[in-house]
Amino acid sequence: MMPKPALKAAAKPRRETAHDAAQDTDARLYQAIFDGVLDHRLTPGTKLPEPELCQLFGVGRAVVRRVLERLAYDGIVALRPNKGAVIAEPTPAETREIFEARRSMERVLVELAVQRVTARDIKELRRQLADEHEAMHRFDQPSWARLASDFHLRIAALGGNSILQRYLTELVSRCSLIVGVYEPPGHAPCEHEEHAAIVDCIEARDAAGAVTRMEAHLRELEERIETSRMLGEKSLGQLLGMT
């Protein structure tokens, strides 16, 4: 009789290490501020006091400083010597350069997306458009802002180039800083129609048409910016959506 094979010991669940916990904490704080920017709640010039962040997130100053330094590296936060951190305030020249870089980046990613898109991808893009339409008609500006940014990042993901996608994510967040403050309200319907036209071109494998419409969409977005708009006064907890 053949001997029965020895049973393998069941794999033990991986224990979370102190390093893992620290990474989770960093990610939670980073994402809260990043999301606040994308949702247009944290606007340029908003102060990010370290003591308040420590209290809101239950972390020490070392964690807060580490995350703020990472956000500064990504262009989301400005660190001012002896004055603390604030959400970055792009100048007109920086705004022009950011949009110029974004148009160049999205041109390449749209071309790649047209080459690699599948029927399933198109279905997901159509679902994205439906979500935008629903948010627009319930006048949910924070949801609309997030969906509008997600639309561009979703197309970037279809391009299949993770390096370009990472660069675009930074540019989109920096554009959100600008748009959240300086774009006048009431433009969601036309932006939604522009998004739908881009998807139509991608589905038709019309790379030239998709690139042309994307570039026109981004140029119109830049042209609508009004630097005369003023900032509101809210607590940091409110701006982060925590109170």
C-alpha positions in Angstrom: 0.0 0.0 0.0 1.3 3.4 -1.0 1.9 5.7 2.0 -0.5 8.6 2.2 1.0 12.0 1.3 1.7 14.1 4.3 -0.8 16.9 4.8 0.5 20.3 4.4 0.3 22.6 7.3 -2.3 25.3 6.8 -0.7 28.7 6.0 -0.8 31.0 8.9 -2.3 34.4 8.4 0.2 37.1 8.1 0.5 39.3 11.1 0.4 43.0 10.7 3.8 44.5 11.7 4.5 47.8 13.2 5.8 48.9 9.8 2.5 47.9 8.1 0.5 49.8 10.8 2.7 52.9 10.2 2.1 52.7 6.4 -1.6 52.3 6.9 -1.7 55.4 9.2 0.4 57.4 6.7 -1.9 56.3 3.8 -5.0 57.3 5.7 -3.8 60.8 6.4 -2.4 61.3 2.9 -5.6 60.1 1.3 -7.8 62.3 3.5 -5.9 65.4 2.4 -5.6 64.2 -1.2 -9.4 63.5 -1.3 -10.1 66.8 0.2 -8.3 68.4 -2.7 -10.1 66.3 -5.3 -13.4 67.0 -3.7 -12.6 70.7 -3.7 -13.0 71.0 0.0 -9.3 71.8 0.7 -8.6 74.9 -1.5 -5.3 76.7 -2.2 -4.0 78.5 0.9 -5.9 76.3 3.4 -3.7 75.9 6.5 -2.8 72.4 7.7 -1.7 73.0 11.4 0.3 70.0 12.7 -1.4 70.0 16.2 -4.8 69.9 14.7 -3.9 67.1 12.3 -2.4 65.1 15.2 -5.6 65.5 17.1 -8.0 64.7 14.2 -6.1 61.5 13.2 -4.8 60.5 16.6 -1.1 60.4 15.4 2.1 62.0 16.5 3.9 64.9 14.8 6.5 62.6 13.2 3.7 61.0 11.2 2.1 64.3 10.2 5.4 65.8 9.1 6.3 62.7 7.1 2.9 62.8 5.2 3.1 66.6 4.7 6.6 66.2 3.2 5.3 63.5 0.8 2.4 65.8 -0.2 4.8 68.6 -0.8 6.9 66.4 -3.0 3.7 65.6 -5.0 2.9 69.3 -5.4 -0.2 69.2 -3.2 1.2 71.1 -0.2 3.6 74.0 0.3 5.9 73.9 3.3 6.6 77.4 4.6 9.6 77.8 6.9 8.5 78.7 10.4 4.9 79.1 9.2 3.7 75.6 8.7 2.0 73.8 5.8 -0.7 75.0 3.5 -2.5 73.6 0.4 -0.4 74.8 -2.5 -1.4 78.1 -4.3 -0.4 77.8 -7.9 0.6 81.1 -9.6 -0.7 82.0 -13.1 2.6 80.8 -14.6 2.4 77.5 -12.7 -1.2 77.1 -13.8 -0.2 77.5 -17.4 2.6 75.0 -17.0 0.4 72.4 -15.2 -2.3 72.5 -17.9 0.3 72.4 -20.6 1.9 69.3 -19.1 -1.5 67.7 -18.5 -2.5 68.1 -22.1 0.7 66.5 -23.3 0.3 63.6 -20.9 -3.3 62.9 -21.7 -2.7 63.1 -25.4 -0.3 60.1 -25.1 -2.5 58.2 -22.7 -5.6 58.6 -24.9 -3.7 57.3 -27.9 -2.6 54.3 -25.8 -6.1 53.8 -24.5 -7.6 53.6 -28.0 -5.0 51.0 -28.9 -5.7 48.8 -25.8 -9.4 49.4 -24.9 -11.8 46.4 -24.8 -15.5 46.1 -25.0 -15.6 45.6 -21.2 -13.6 48.8 -20.7 -16.1 50.8 -22.8 -18.9 49.4 -20.7 -17.1 50.6 -17.6 -16.6 54.1 -19.1 -20.3 54.3 -20.0 -21.1 53.4 -16.4 -18.8 56.2 -15.3 -20.7 58.6 -17.5 -24.0 57.4 -16.1 -22.7 58.1 -12.5 -21.6 61.6 -13.6 -25.0 62.3 -15.1 -26.7 61.1 -11.9 -24.5 63.3 -9.6 -24.9 66.3 -11.9 -28.7 66.1 -11.7 -28.8 65.8 -8.0 -26.5 68.8 -7.7 -23.9 66.9 -5.8 -20.8 69.0 -6.6 -18.3 67.1 -4.5 -19.4 63.8 -6.1 -19.3 65.4 -9.5 -15.8 66.8 -8.9 -14.5 63.4 -7.9 -16.1 61.6 -10.8 -14.8 64.2 -13.3 -11.3 63.6 -12.0 -11.8 59.8 -11.9 -12.9 59.9 -15.6 -9.5 61.1 -16.7 -7.7 58.7 -14.4 -9.8 55.8 -15.7 -8.8 56.6 -19.3 -5.2 56.9 -18.1 -5.4 53.4 -16.6 -6.6 52.0 -19.9 -3.4 53.3 -21.5 -1.5 50.6 -19.6 1.5 52.7 -18.7 1.8 52.9 -14.9 4.5 55.6 -15.0 2.5 58.0 -17.1 -0.5 57.2 -15.0 1.3 58.1 -11.8 2.5 61.4 -13.3 -1.1 62.2 -14.5 -2.5 61.5 -11.1 -0.3 64.2 -9.7 -1.3 66.6 -12.4 -5.0 65.9 -12.0 -4.8 66.6 -8.3 -2.9 69.9 -8.9 -5.5 70.9 -11.5 -8.2 70.1 -9.0 -6.6 72.6 -6.6 -7.0 75.3 -9.3 -10.4 74.3 -10.6 -11.9 74.0 -7.1 -11.3 77.6 -6.4 -11.1 79.5 -9.7 -13.6 77.8 -12.0 -17.1 79.5 -11.8 -20.0 77.1 -11.0 -22.5 75.8 -13.5 -20.2 74.0 -16.0 -20.9 70.3 -15.1 -23.3 69.7 -18.0 -20.9 70.9 -20.7 -18.0 68.9 -19.1 -20.2 65.8 -19.0 -21.0 66.2 -22.7 -17.3 66.6 -23.5 -16.5 63.4 -21.6 -19.3 61.5 -23.5 -17.8 62.7 -26.8 -14.4 61.5 -25.8 -15.8 58.0 -25.0 -17.6 57.9 -28.3 -14.3 58.5 -30.1 -12.5 55.9 -28.0 -15.2 53.3 -28.7 -14.9 54.1 -32.5 -11.1 53.6 -32.3 -10.7 57.2 -33.5 -7.5 58.2 -31.8 -7.2 61.5 -33.6 -10.7 62.4 -32.7 -10.3 61.4 -29.1 -7.1 63.4 -28.7 -8.6 66.5 -30.4 -11.7 66.4 -28.1 -9.6 65.8 -25.0 -7.3 68.7 -25.8 -10.2 71.0 -26.5 -11.9 69.9 -23.2 -8.7 70.7 -21.2 -8.2 74.0 -22.9 -11.8 75.1 -22.2 -11.3 74.0 -18.6 -8.2 76.2 -18.3 -9.9 79.2 -20.0 -12.8 79.1 -17.5 -10.5 79.7 -14.5 -11.3 82.9 -12.6 -8.5 83.9 -10.2 -10.7 86.6 -8.6 -12.8 84.1 -6.6 -12.4 84.3 -2.9 -11.8 81.4 -0.4 -14.3 80.5 2.3 -13.6 80.1 6.1 -14.1 76.6 7.5 -12.4 74.5 10.2 -9.8 71.9 9.1 -12.0 69.1 10.3 -14.9 70.4 8.2 -12.7 70.7 5.1 -11.5 67.1 5.6 -15.1 65.9 6.0 -14.5 64.7 9.5 -16.8 67.1 11.4 
